[in-house]
């Protein structure tokens, strides 16, 4: 079923058309992505489809039963709204009921008189079968680290605001998701979860993202926005690359044939043929059309190397480095509010503990850890922006850092782009070329073409500023690069250039990035930042470590499931009521677990969730066993239904085991 129809959509930018005559549709369950260079109009197109911007021409038609949830690149919010008010700011009747249920649960913790309201909302939840929906919402909020729903939006960091906005669109009861850079500000673990969520959801998705693993895993169609036109490539991102390569070869061959023909035709035209005959006129018109055609332009494959200062025998040594932060400050770290100072007199939580390491020439190391694990803290300590509580740092005599920070500062934004680059060099010497390159030419290779070179830095977008900052950093010829999330706001084409540079870079590299593809391409080992402040090592790529960690988690979940089964004696309602007369026959409880009777560490709502899991898990286990026994059927259509349901039940059990274990540890 068609959920979204875009017809002849056009939009004019500041100086030229962004896109013209764009026509396409989105089917139910379809997962599609918009890709293109920065400034090509991807976000504008998404905003136009969402109704935030009005098109200059054309129309957007949305199926009245579908509904749209839109995640903008820079979410809008009321600073006075609580997180709960922002997330549940929806016209959906289901969300309003669940919001009321959550509010009453919190009220009941301090006001026993709210019991009657609680009973009423429980009945409403039962009648409308909203428990699974509520559990999904709780899981989404928990995974994104959104726990204190009473906080004001105005007190949150930029990264946390993006997470709350993402939660808002995911929990809404709609069939279409429009997502603009949904992975920005998320750590790799959360990105992996979001990737699986979007892959499995039955909702339709249209998104803009530069995460290539994400594109490969989620998308079934790729729409490329280039030269003001939108073109469909069926398949995921890897298939798109294959088709683009074939397409480029065909176009290049066609261009060569046309030029070969035109060599003769131009000579003929220069002889001044008489244009009285019909055939002669037609030939001249055809030649003029070929001469004035839109010529094929291959993507630039520009790569460069810097003349970095030679590293000495000693590069960088860290000896027993430790850093502690107050608990409140650690929460700020988890919300990506970075700081370079803290009151050491009240430090209670280790972020980095007794870390020692000797860097050697040519090492390329990625830093892996969840938000708040101390990745940026480690980089700030290494570069001297932050002092460790204990330990020593020894820097080699010839070691020159190039530190790319997440939020670069420009001392003078009145400088033009060209003036800013010329602060580093009037002529740029590249190690792979004998001659020098002028800054104007160098900027063109990084997408700063034409008038933009003479525009003030203050007029650039956030992504353009970061790209300019990176270009200048590389031109300063560092031999030890430290990059903190360099790929945020970059398009795929810019990232390809940066990847090629880093792959050929002969100096040391220390990289923090949430882009797994980028990490796989550029580093060959990892620092793993643990929850207790320890830092361990892993030799291999980021994707290999994720597989290793997932396998460990799977084994742990299997042990948890076994432990859960051993600790619990599941019985039918009537039998359980007869053996335990203190409970009513309508109540099913855990006969053995003491954790359920200890409610001090769980909120009222969490205790109810824990009890619900005690009832749900054995039913799902029983259903899974029944499905396994039914897989012997020879009816293919029936087998397909059984298999699909078996996958759903297995996934549900994994989620509920994990949540049960989390609650059981606190019960």
C-alpha positions in Angstrom: 0.0 0.0 0.0 1.3 3.4 -0.9 1.7 5.7 2.2 3.5 8.7 0.7 3.4 10.3 -2.8 5.6 13.1 -3.9 4.7 14.7 -7.2 6.9 17.2 -9.2 8.4 18.7 -6.1 10.7 21.7 -6.6 12.5 24.0 -4.2 14.8 27.0 -4.9 17.8 27.6 -2.7 19.7 30.8 -1.9 21.4 31.0 -5.3 20.1 28.1 -7.4 17.5 25.3 -7.5 18.1 22.6 -4.9 15.8 20.1 -6.6 13.3 20.2 -9.4 10.5 17.9 -10.6 11.1 15.3 -7.9 8.6 12.5 -8.0 8.6 9.3 -6.0 6.5 7.3 -3.5 7.0 5.3 -0.3 5.3 2.0 0.1 4.2 0.4 3.4 7.2 -1.2 5.1 9.7 0.4 2.7 13.1 1.5 4.1 14.7 4.2 1.9 17.6 6.7 2.3 18.4 10.0 0.7 22.1 10.5 0.0 24.0 13.3 -1.7 26.7 15.9 -1.1 26.4 18.5 1.6 24.3 21.4 0.3 22.5 19.3 -2.3 19.2 19.7 -0.5 18.6 16.4 1.3 17.5 18.0 4.6 15.4 20.6 2.7 13.6 17.8 0.8 13.0 15.9 4.0 11.6 19.1 5.7 9.4 19.8 2.7 8.0 16.3 2.8 7.3 16.7 6.5 5.5 20.0 5.9 8.0 22.2 7.8 8.8 23.9 4.5 6.5 24.7 1.6 7.6 23.6 -1.9 7.9 26.2 -4.7 6.1 23.6 -7.0 4.5 20.2 -6.6 2.7 18.4 -3.9 3.1 15.9 -1.0 0.2 13.5 -0.4 0.2 11.3 2.8 -2.2 8.4 3.3 -4.7 9.6 5.9 -4.3 6.4 7.9 -0.5 6.6 8.0 0.6 9.6 10.0 4.2 11.0 9.9 6.8 11.3 12.6 9.7 13.6 11.8 13.1 13.9 13.4 14.8 17.1 12.2 18.6 17.5 12.3 18.2 20.3 14.9 15.1 19.5 16.9 12.8 22.3 18.1 11.5 22.3 21.7 10.0 24.4 24.4 12.8 24.9 27.1 10.1 24.8 29.9 8.6 21.5 28.8 9.6 18.4 30.8 11.0 15.5 28.9 7.7 13.7 29.4 5.7 16.6 28.1 7.9 16.7 25.0 7.9 13.0 24.2 4.2 12.6 24.7 3.2 15.8 22.9 1.1 13.9 20.4 -2.5 13.7 19.3 -2.3 9.9 19.5 -5.1 8.6 21.9 -2.9 5.7 22.8 0.0 7.8 23.9 -2.2 10.0 25.9 -3.5 7.0 27.9 0.1 5.7 28.4 1.2 9.1 29.5 -1.6 9.3 32.0 -0.7 5.8 33.3 2.9 6.8 33.8 1.9 9.9 35.7 -0.5 8.1 38.0 2.2 5.4 38.8 4.5 8.1 39.9 1.8 9.8 41.9 0.9 6.6 43.6 4.4 6.3 45.1 3.8 9.3 47.3 0.0 9.4 47.4 -1.9 6.2 48.3 -5.2 7.9 47.7 -4.4 7.7 43.9 -5.2 4.0 44.0 -8.7 4.5 42.6 -7.3 6.4 39.6 -4.7 3.7 39.2 -7.3 1.0 39.1 -9.3 2.9 36.4 -6.3 3.5 34.2 -5.3 -0.1 34.6 -8.7 -1.1 33.3 -8.4 1.2 30.4 -5.0 -0.2 29.5 -6.4 -3.7 29.7 -9.4 -2.9 27.6 -7.3 -1.3 24.8 -4.6 -3.9 25.0 -1.8 -1.3 25.5 0.6 -3.2 27.7 2.8 -4.3 24.9 2.8 -0.8 23.5 3.7 0.6 26.9 6.5 -2.0 27.3 7.9 -1.0 23.9 7.9 2.7 25.0 9.7 1.8 28.3 12.3 -0.2 26.4 13.0 2.6 23.9 13.4 5.2 26.7 15.6 2.9 28.7 17.8 2.1 25.8 18.3 5.7 24.9 19.2 6.5 28.6 16.1 8.6 29.2 15.2 8.0 32.8 14.3 11.3 34.5 11.2 12.3 32.6 10.7 15.3 34.9 13.8 17.2 33.7 13.2 20.4 31.8 14.2 20.4 28.1 16.1 23.6 28.6 18.6 22.0 31.0 19.6 19.2 28.5 22.7 19.1 26.3 22.5 19.1 22.6 23.1 15.3 22.4 20.5 14.5 25.0 17.9 16.8 23.2 18.6 14.7 20.0 18.0 11.5 22.0 14.7 12.8 23.4 13.6 13.9 20.0 14.4 10.5 18.6 12.5 8.8 21.4 9.5 11.0 20.6 9.3 9.9 16.9 9.9 6.2 17.8 7.1 6.0 20.4 4.5 7.8 18.2 1.7 5.6 16.7 2.5 6.4 13.1 3.4 4.4 10.0 6.0 6.8 8.4 9.3 7.8 10.0 11.3 10.7 8.4 14.7 10.8 10.1 17.5 13.4 9.5 20.8 12.1 10.7 19.3 9.9 13.4 22.7 8.4 14.5 24.3 11.8 15.4 25.2 12.0 19.1 24.5 8.3 19.7 27.2 5.9 20.8 27.9 2.7 18.8 25.8 0.5 21.1 22.7 2.6 20.7 23.2 2.9 17.0 23.3 -0.8 16.7 20.1 -1.0 18.7 18.4 1.6 16.5 19.7 -0.2 13.4 18.0 -3.4 14.5 14.8 -1.5 15.5 14.4 0.1 12.1 15.3 -3.1 10.3 12.6 -5.0 12.2 9.8 -2.4 12.4 6.9 -2.6 10.0 6.8 1.2 9.7 8.1 2.9 6.5 11.3 4.8 6.8 12.9 7.7 4.8 16.1 8.9 6.3 19.2 11.0 5.7 22.4 9.4 7.2 26.1 9.1 6.5 26.5 5.8 8.4 27.2 3.3 5.7 26.7 0.1 7.8 23.4 1.6 8.9 22.4 2.2 5.3 23.4 -1.4 4.4 21.5 -3.0 7.2 18.3 -1.0 7.1 17.6 0.3 3.6 16.1 -1.4 0.6 16.2 1.6 -1.6 18.7 4.5 -2.1 17.6 7.8 -3.5 20.6 10.0 -4.7 20.0 13.7 -4.9 22.5 15.2 -7.4 22.4 17.9 -10.1 18.9 19.0 -8.8 17.5 15.6 -9.6 16.5 12.5 -7.6 17.4 9.1 -8.9 16.4 5.7 -7.4 18.8 2.9 -6.9 17.1 -0.3 -5.7 19.0 -2.2 -3.0 21.1 -1.2 0.0 24.2 1.0 0.0 26.7 -1.7 -1.2 24.4 -2.4 -4.2 24.1 1.3 -4.8 28.0 1.5 -5.1 28.1 -1.4 -7.5 25.4 0.2 -9.7 27.1 3.6 -9.6 30.4 2.1 -10.7 28.7 0.3 -13.6 26.8 3.5 -14.5 30.0 5.6 -14.4 31.8 3.2 -16.7 28.9 3.3 -19.2 28.6 7.1 -19.1 32.4 7.5 -19.5 32.4 5.1 -22.5 29.4 7.0 -24.0 31.2 10.3 -23.5 34.2 9.0 -25.3 32.2 7.8 -28.2 30.3 11.2 -28.4 33.6 13.1 -28.4 35.0 10.8 -31.1 32.0 11.6 -33.3 32.2 15.3 -32.5 35.8 15.6 -33.7 34.6 14.9 -37.2 31.4 16.9 -36.9 33.2 20.0 -35.7 35.6 19.9 -38.7 32.5 19.6 -40.9 30.8 22.5 -39.2 33.9 24.7 -39.6 33.7 24.2 -43.3 30.4 26.1 -43.3 28.0 23.6 -44.9 25.0 25.0 -46.6 21.9 24.6 -44.4 19.3 24.7 -47.1 18.6 21.0 -47.3 16.4 19.2 -44.6 19.0 16.6 -43.9 21.8 19.1 -43.5 19.6 21.2 -41.1 18.8 18.1 -39.0 22.5 17.2 -38.9 23.5 20.6 -37.7 20.8 20.6 -35.1 22.0 17.2 -33.8 25.6 18.4 -33.6 24.6 21.5 -31.7 22.6 19.4 -29.2 25.6 17.1 -28.7 27.9 20.1 -28.2 25.6 21.7 -25.7 24.7 18.5 -23.8 25.1 18.0 -20.1 28.5 16.4 -19.9 29.3 13.5 -17.7 31.2 14.5 -14.5 33.0 11.7 -12.7 33.2 12.0 -8.9 36.5 13.5 -7.7 38.9 10.9 -6.4 41.2 13.5 -4.8 43.7 12.2 -2.2 46.6 13.9 -0.5 49.4 13.3 2.0 50.8 15.8 4.5 54.5 16.3 5.2 54.3 15.4 8.8 57.3 15.8 11.0 59.2 12.6 11.6 58.3 10.9 14.9 61.1 10.1 17.3 61.9 7.0 19.3 59.5 8.2 22.0 56.1 9.1 20.8 53.8 9.3 23.8 53.8 7.5 27.1 51.0 7.4 29.7 51.9 6.2 33.2 49.1 5.2 35.7 46.7 7.9 34.5 43.5 8.3 36.6 40.6 10.7 36.6 37.6 10.9 38.9 34.5 13.0 38.6 31.6 13.8 41.0 28.6 11.6 40.4 26.6 14.6 39.0 29.4 15.4 36.7 29.5 11.8 35.4 25.8 12.2 34.5 26.7 15.4 32.6 29.3 13.3 30.7 26.7 10.8 29.8 24.6 13.6 28.3 27.7 14.8 26.3 28.2 18.0 28.3 32.0 18.0 28.2 34.0 20.1 30.7 37.7 20.5 31.5 37.4 21.1 35.2 35.8 19.5 38.3 36.1 19.9 42.0 38.4 17.0 42.9 37.5 17.3 46.6 34.2 15.6 46.0 35.3 13.1 43.3 33.6 9.8 43.8 33.4 8.0 40.5 36.4 6.8 38.5 36.2 7.6 34.8 39.8 6.5 34.0 41.7 4.3 36.4 45.4 3.6 36.4 45.8 3.6 32.7 49.3 3.1 31.2 50.3 2.8 27.5 53.3 3.5 25.3 52.4 4.6 21.8 54.7 3.5 18.9 55.2 4.9 15.4 52.3 4.4 13.0 49.7 3.1 15.5 46.1 3.7 14.6 43.8 3.2 17.6 40.1 3.7 18.0 38.4 4.5 21.3 35.2 2.5 22.0 32.8 3.2 24.8 29.3 4.2 25.6 28.3 7.9 26.1 29.7 9.0 29.4 32.5 6.4 29.6 35.2 9.1 29.3 36.3 9.1 25.7 36.7 12.9 25.3 38.1 13.1 28.9 41.0 10.7 27.8 41.7 12.9 24.7 41.7 16.1 26.7 44.2 14.5 29.2 46.5 13.4 26.4 46.5 16.8 24.7 47.0 18.7 28.0 43.6 20.4 28.0 42.7 18.5 31.2 45.0 17.5 34.1 44.8 13.9 35.4 44.2 13.3 39.1 47.2 11.0 39.2 49.8 9.7 36.8 52.3 11.2 34.3 52.3 12.0 30.6 55.6 11.9 28.6 55.5 13.4 25.1 58.2 12.7 22.6 60.4 15.7 21.5 59.2 15.4 17.8 55.6 14.6 18.5 53.2 17.3 17.2 49.5 16.8 18.0 46.6 17.8 15.6 43.5 17.7 17.8 40.1 17.8 16.2 37.5 18.7 18.8 33.8 17.9 18.5 32.8 21.6 18.7 35.7 23.6 17.1 36.1 27.3 18.1 36.8 29.9 15.5 38.5 33.0 17.1 37.6 35.3 14.2 34.5 34.3 12.2 34.7 37.5 10.1 37.6 36.0 8.1 36.7 34.6 4.7 37.1 30.9 4.1 40.2 31.6 2.0 41.7 34.0 4.6 41.2 31.4 7.3 43.1 28.7 5.3 45.9 31.2 4.3 46.6 31.6 8.0 48.3 28.2 7.7 50.0 28.6 4.4 50.0 30.8 1.2 51.2 27.8 -0.7 50.4 24.2 0.2 53.1 21.5 -0.3 51.8 18.0 -0.7 54.1 15.1 -0.1 52.8 13.2 -3.1 53.4 16.0 -5.5 56.6 17.9 -6.4 54.9 21.2 -7.0 53.0 23.3 -4.6 49.2 23.9 -4.7 47.4 27.2 -4.1 44.9 27.3 -1.3 42.1 28.1 -3.7 42.6 24.9 -5.6 43.0 22.9 -2.4 39.7 24.2 -1.0 37.9 23.2 -4.2 38.9 19.6 -3.7 37.1 19.7 -0.3 33.9 21.2 -1.7 34.6 24.9 -1.1 34.1 26.1 -4.7 33.4 29.5 -6.2 31.9 32.3 -4.2 32.0 30.4 -0.9 35.8 30.9 -0.7 35.1 34.6 -0.3 32.3 34.2 2.2 32.8 34.9 5.9 33.2 31.9 8.1 30.2 33.2 10.1 27.9 32.4 7.1 28.9 28.8 6.9 26.6 26.0 8.1 27.7 23.9 11.1 28.9 21.0 8.8 30.8 23.4 6.5 32.6 25.0 9.5 33.7 21.6 10.8 34.9 20.6 7.3 36.9 23.8 7.1 38.4 23.3 10.5 39.5 19.8 9.6 41.1 21.0 6.4 43.2 23.6 8.3 44.1 21.1 10.9 45.5 18.7 8.3 47.4 21.5 6.6 49.4 22.1 9.8 51.1 18.8 9.2 50.7 17.0 12.6 52.3 13.6 13.1 49.9 12.5 15.8 46.3 13.1 14.9 43.6 13.0 17.6 40.1 13.1 16.2 36.9 13.4 18.3 33.8 12.5 16.2 35.2 14.0 13.0 32.4 12.6 10.8 29.4 14.4 12.4 27.7 16.5 9.7 29.9 15.3 6.9 28.5 13.7 3.8 29.6 10.3 2.6 31.8 11.8 -0.2 33.8 14.0 2.2 34.2 11.0 4.5 35.6 9.0 1.7 38.3 11.6 1.1 39.1 11.7 4.9 39.2 7.9 5.0 41.7 7.7 2.1 43.9 10.2 3.8 43.9 8.4 7.2 44.5 5.0 5.5 47.7 6.4 4.0 48.7 8.5 7.0 52.1 7.6 8.3 51.8 9.2 11.7 49.9 8.0 14.8 46.1 8.2 15.0 43.7 8.2 18.0 40.1 8.3 16.9 36.7 8.6 18.6 33.8 8.0 16.2 30.3 6.5 16.3 30.7 5.5 12.6 31.6 1.8 12.5 32.4 1.8 8.8 34.8 4.7 9.3 36.4 3.1 12.3 36.8 -0.2 10.4 38.6 1.6 7.5 41.0 3.7 9.6 42.0 1.9 12.8 43.3 -1.6 13.5 43.0 -1.8 17.3 40.8 -0.4 20.0 40.9 1.0 23.5 37.8 -0.3 25.3 36.5 2.0 28.1 34.8 0.0 30.8 32.1 1.2 33.2 34.5 1.0 36.2 37.1 3.2 34.6 39.4 0.5 33.4 40.7 0.6 29.8 41.3 -2.7 28.0 42.6 -3.4 24.5 41.2 -5.2 21.5 43.3 -6.1 18.4 41.0 -5.9 15.4 38.3 -3.8 13.8 35.4 -2.2 15.4 32.8 -4.5 13.7 34.8 -7.5 14.9 34.7 -6.2 18.5 30.9 -5.6 18.2 30.5 -9.2 17.0 32.7 -10.4 19.9 30.7 -8.4 22.4 27.3 -9.6 21.0 28.4 -13.2 21.3 29.4 -12.7 24.9 26.1 -11.0 25.6 24.3 -13.9 23.9 26.1 -16.4 26.1 25.3 -14.3 29.2 21.6 -14.1 28.2 21.5 -17.9 27.8 23.0 -18.3 31.3 20.4 -15.7 32.7 17.6 -17.6 31.0 18.8 -20.9 32.6 19.2 -19.2 36.0 15.8 -17.7 35.6 14.2 -21.1 35.0 16.0 -22.6 37.9 15.0 -19.9 40.3 11.3 -19.9 39.3 8.7 -22.6 39.6 6.0 -21.6 37.2 2.5 -22.9 37.9 -1.1 -22.4 36.6 -3.2 -19.7 38.3 -5.6 -22.1 40.0 -2.9 -24.5 41.2 -0.8 -21.7 42.5 -3.7 -20.2 44.3 -4.5 -23.5 46.0 -0.9 -24.0 47.2 -0.6 -20.3 48.3 -3.9 -19.3 49.9 -2.6 -15.9 50.8 -2.9 -14.9 47.1 -6.0 -14.7 45.1 -6.6 -17.1 42.1 -6.3 -14.1 39.7 -2.7 -13.4 40.7 0.3 -15.3 39.3 3.5 -14.7 41.2 7.0 -16.1 41.6 7.0 -18.9 44.1 10.7 -18.9 44.9 12.3 -15.5 44.1 12.9 -13.3 47.1 13.8 -10.4 44.9 10.1 -9.7 44.2 9.3 -9.1 47.9 12.1 -6.5 48.3 10.7 -3.4 46.6 12.8 -0.7 48.2 15.1 -0.3 45.2 12.3 -0.4 42.6 9.8 2.3 41.9 6.1 1.4 42.0 6.0 1.3 38.2 9.1 -0.9 37.9 7.8 -3.3 40.5 4.6 -3.7 38.4 6.7 -4.2 35.3 8.8 -6.9 37.2 5.6 -8.7 38.2 4.3 -8.5 34.6 7.6 -10.0 33.3 7.2 -12.9 35.8 3.9 -13.7 34.2 4.9 -13.0 30.5 8.2 -14.9 30.3 6.8 -18.4 31.1 4.0 -17.9 28.6 6.4 -16.9 25.9 8.6 -19.9 26.7 5.7 -22.2 26.5 4.6 -20.7 23.2 8.2 -21.0 21.8 8.2 -24.7 22.7 4.8 -25.2 21.0 6.0 -23.4 17.9 9.1 -25.7 17.7 6.9 -28.8 17.8 4.7 -27.4 15.0 7.6 -26.9 12.6 7.3 -30.4 11.2 4.2 -29.3 9.2 4.4 -29.8 5.4 2.1 -26.9 4.7 4.5 -24.3 3.4 2.3 -21.3 4.1 1.6 -22.5 7.6 5.3 -23.1 8.2 6.1 -19.5 7.1 3.6 -18.2 9.7 5.0 -20.4 12.4 8.6 -19.4 11.5 7.8 -15.7 11.6 6.1 -16.0 14.9 9.0 -18.1 16.3 11.4 -15.3 15.4 9.1 -12.7 17.1 8.8 -14.8 20.3 12.6 -15.4 20.4 13.3 -11.7 20.1 10.7 -10.8 22.7 12.2 -13.4 25.1 15.7 -11.9 24.6 14.4 -8.4 25.4 12.4 -9.6 28.5 15.2 -11.7 29.9 17.5 -8.7 29.7 14.9 -6.4 31.3 14.1 -9.0 34.0 17.8 -9.4 34.9 18.2 -5.6 35.1 15.2 -5.3 37.5 16.1 -8.4 39.5 19.6 -7.0 40.3 17.9 -4.0 41.9 15.0 -5.8 43.5 
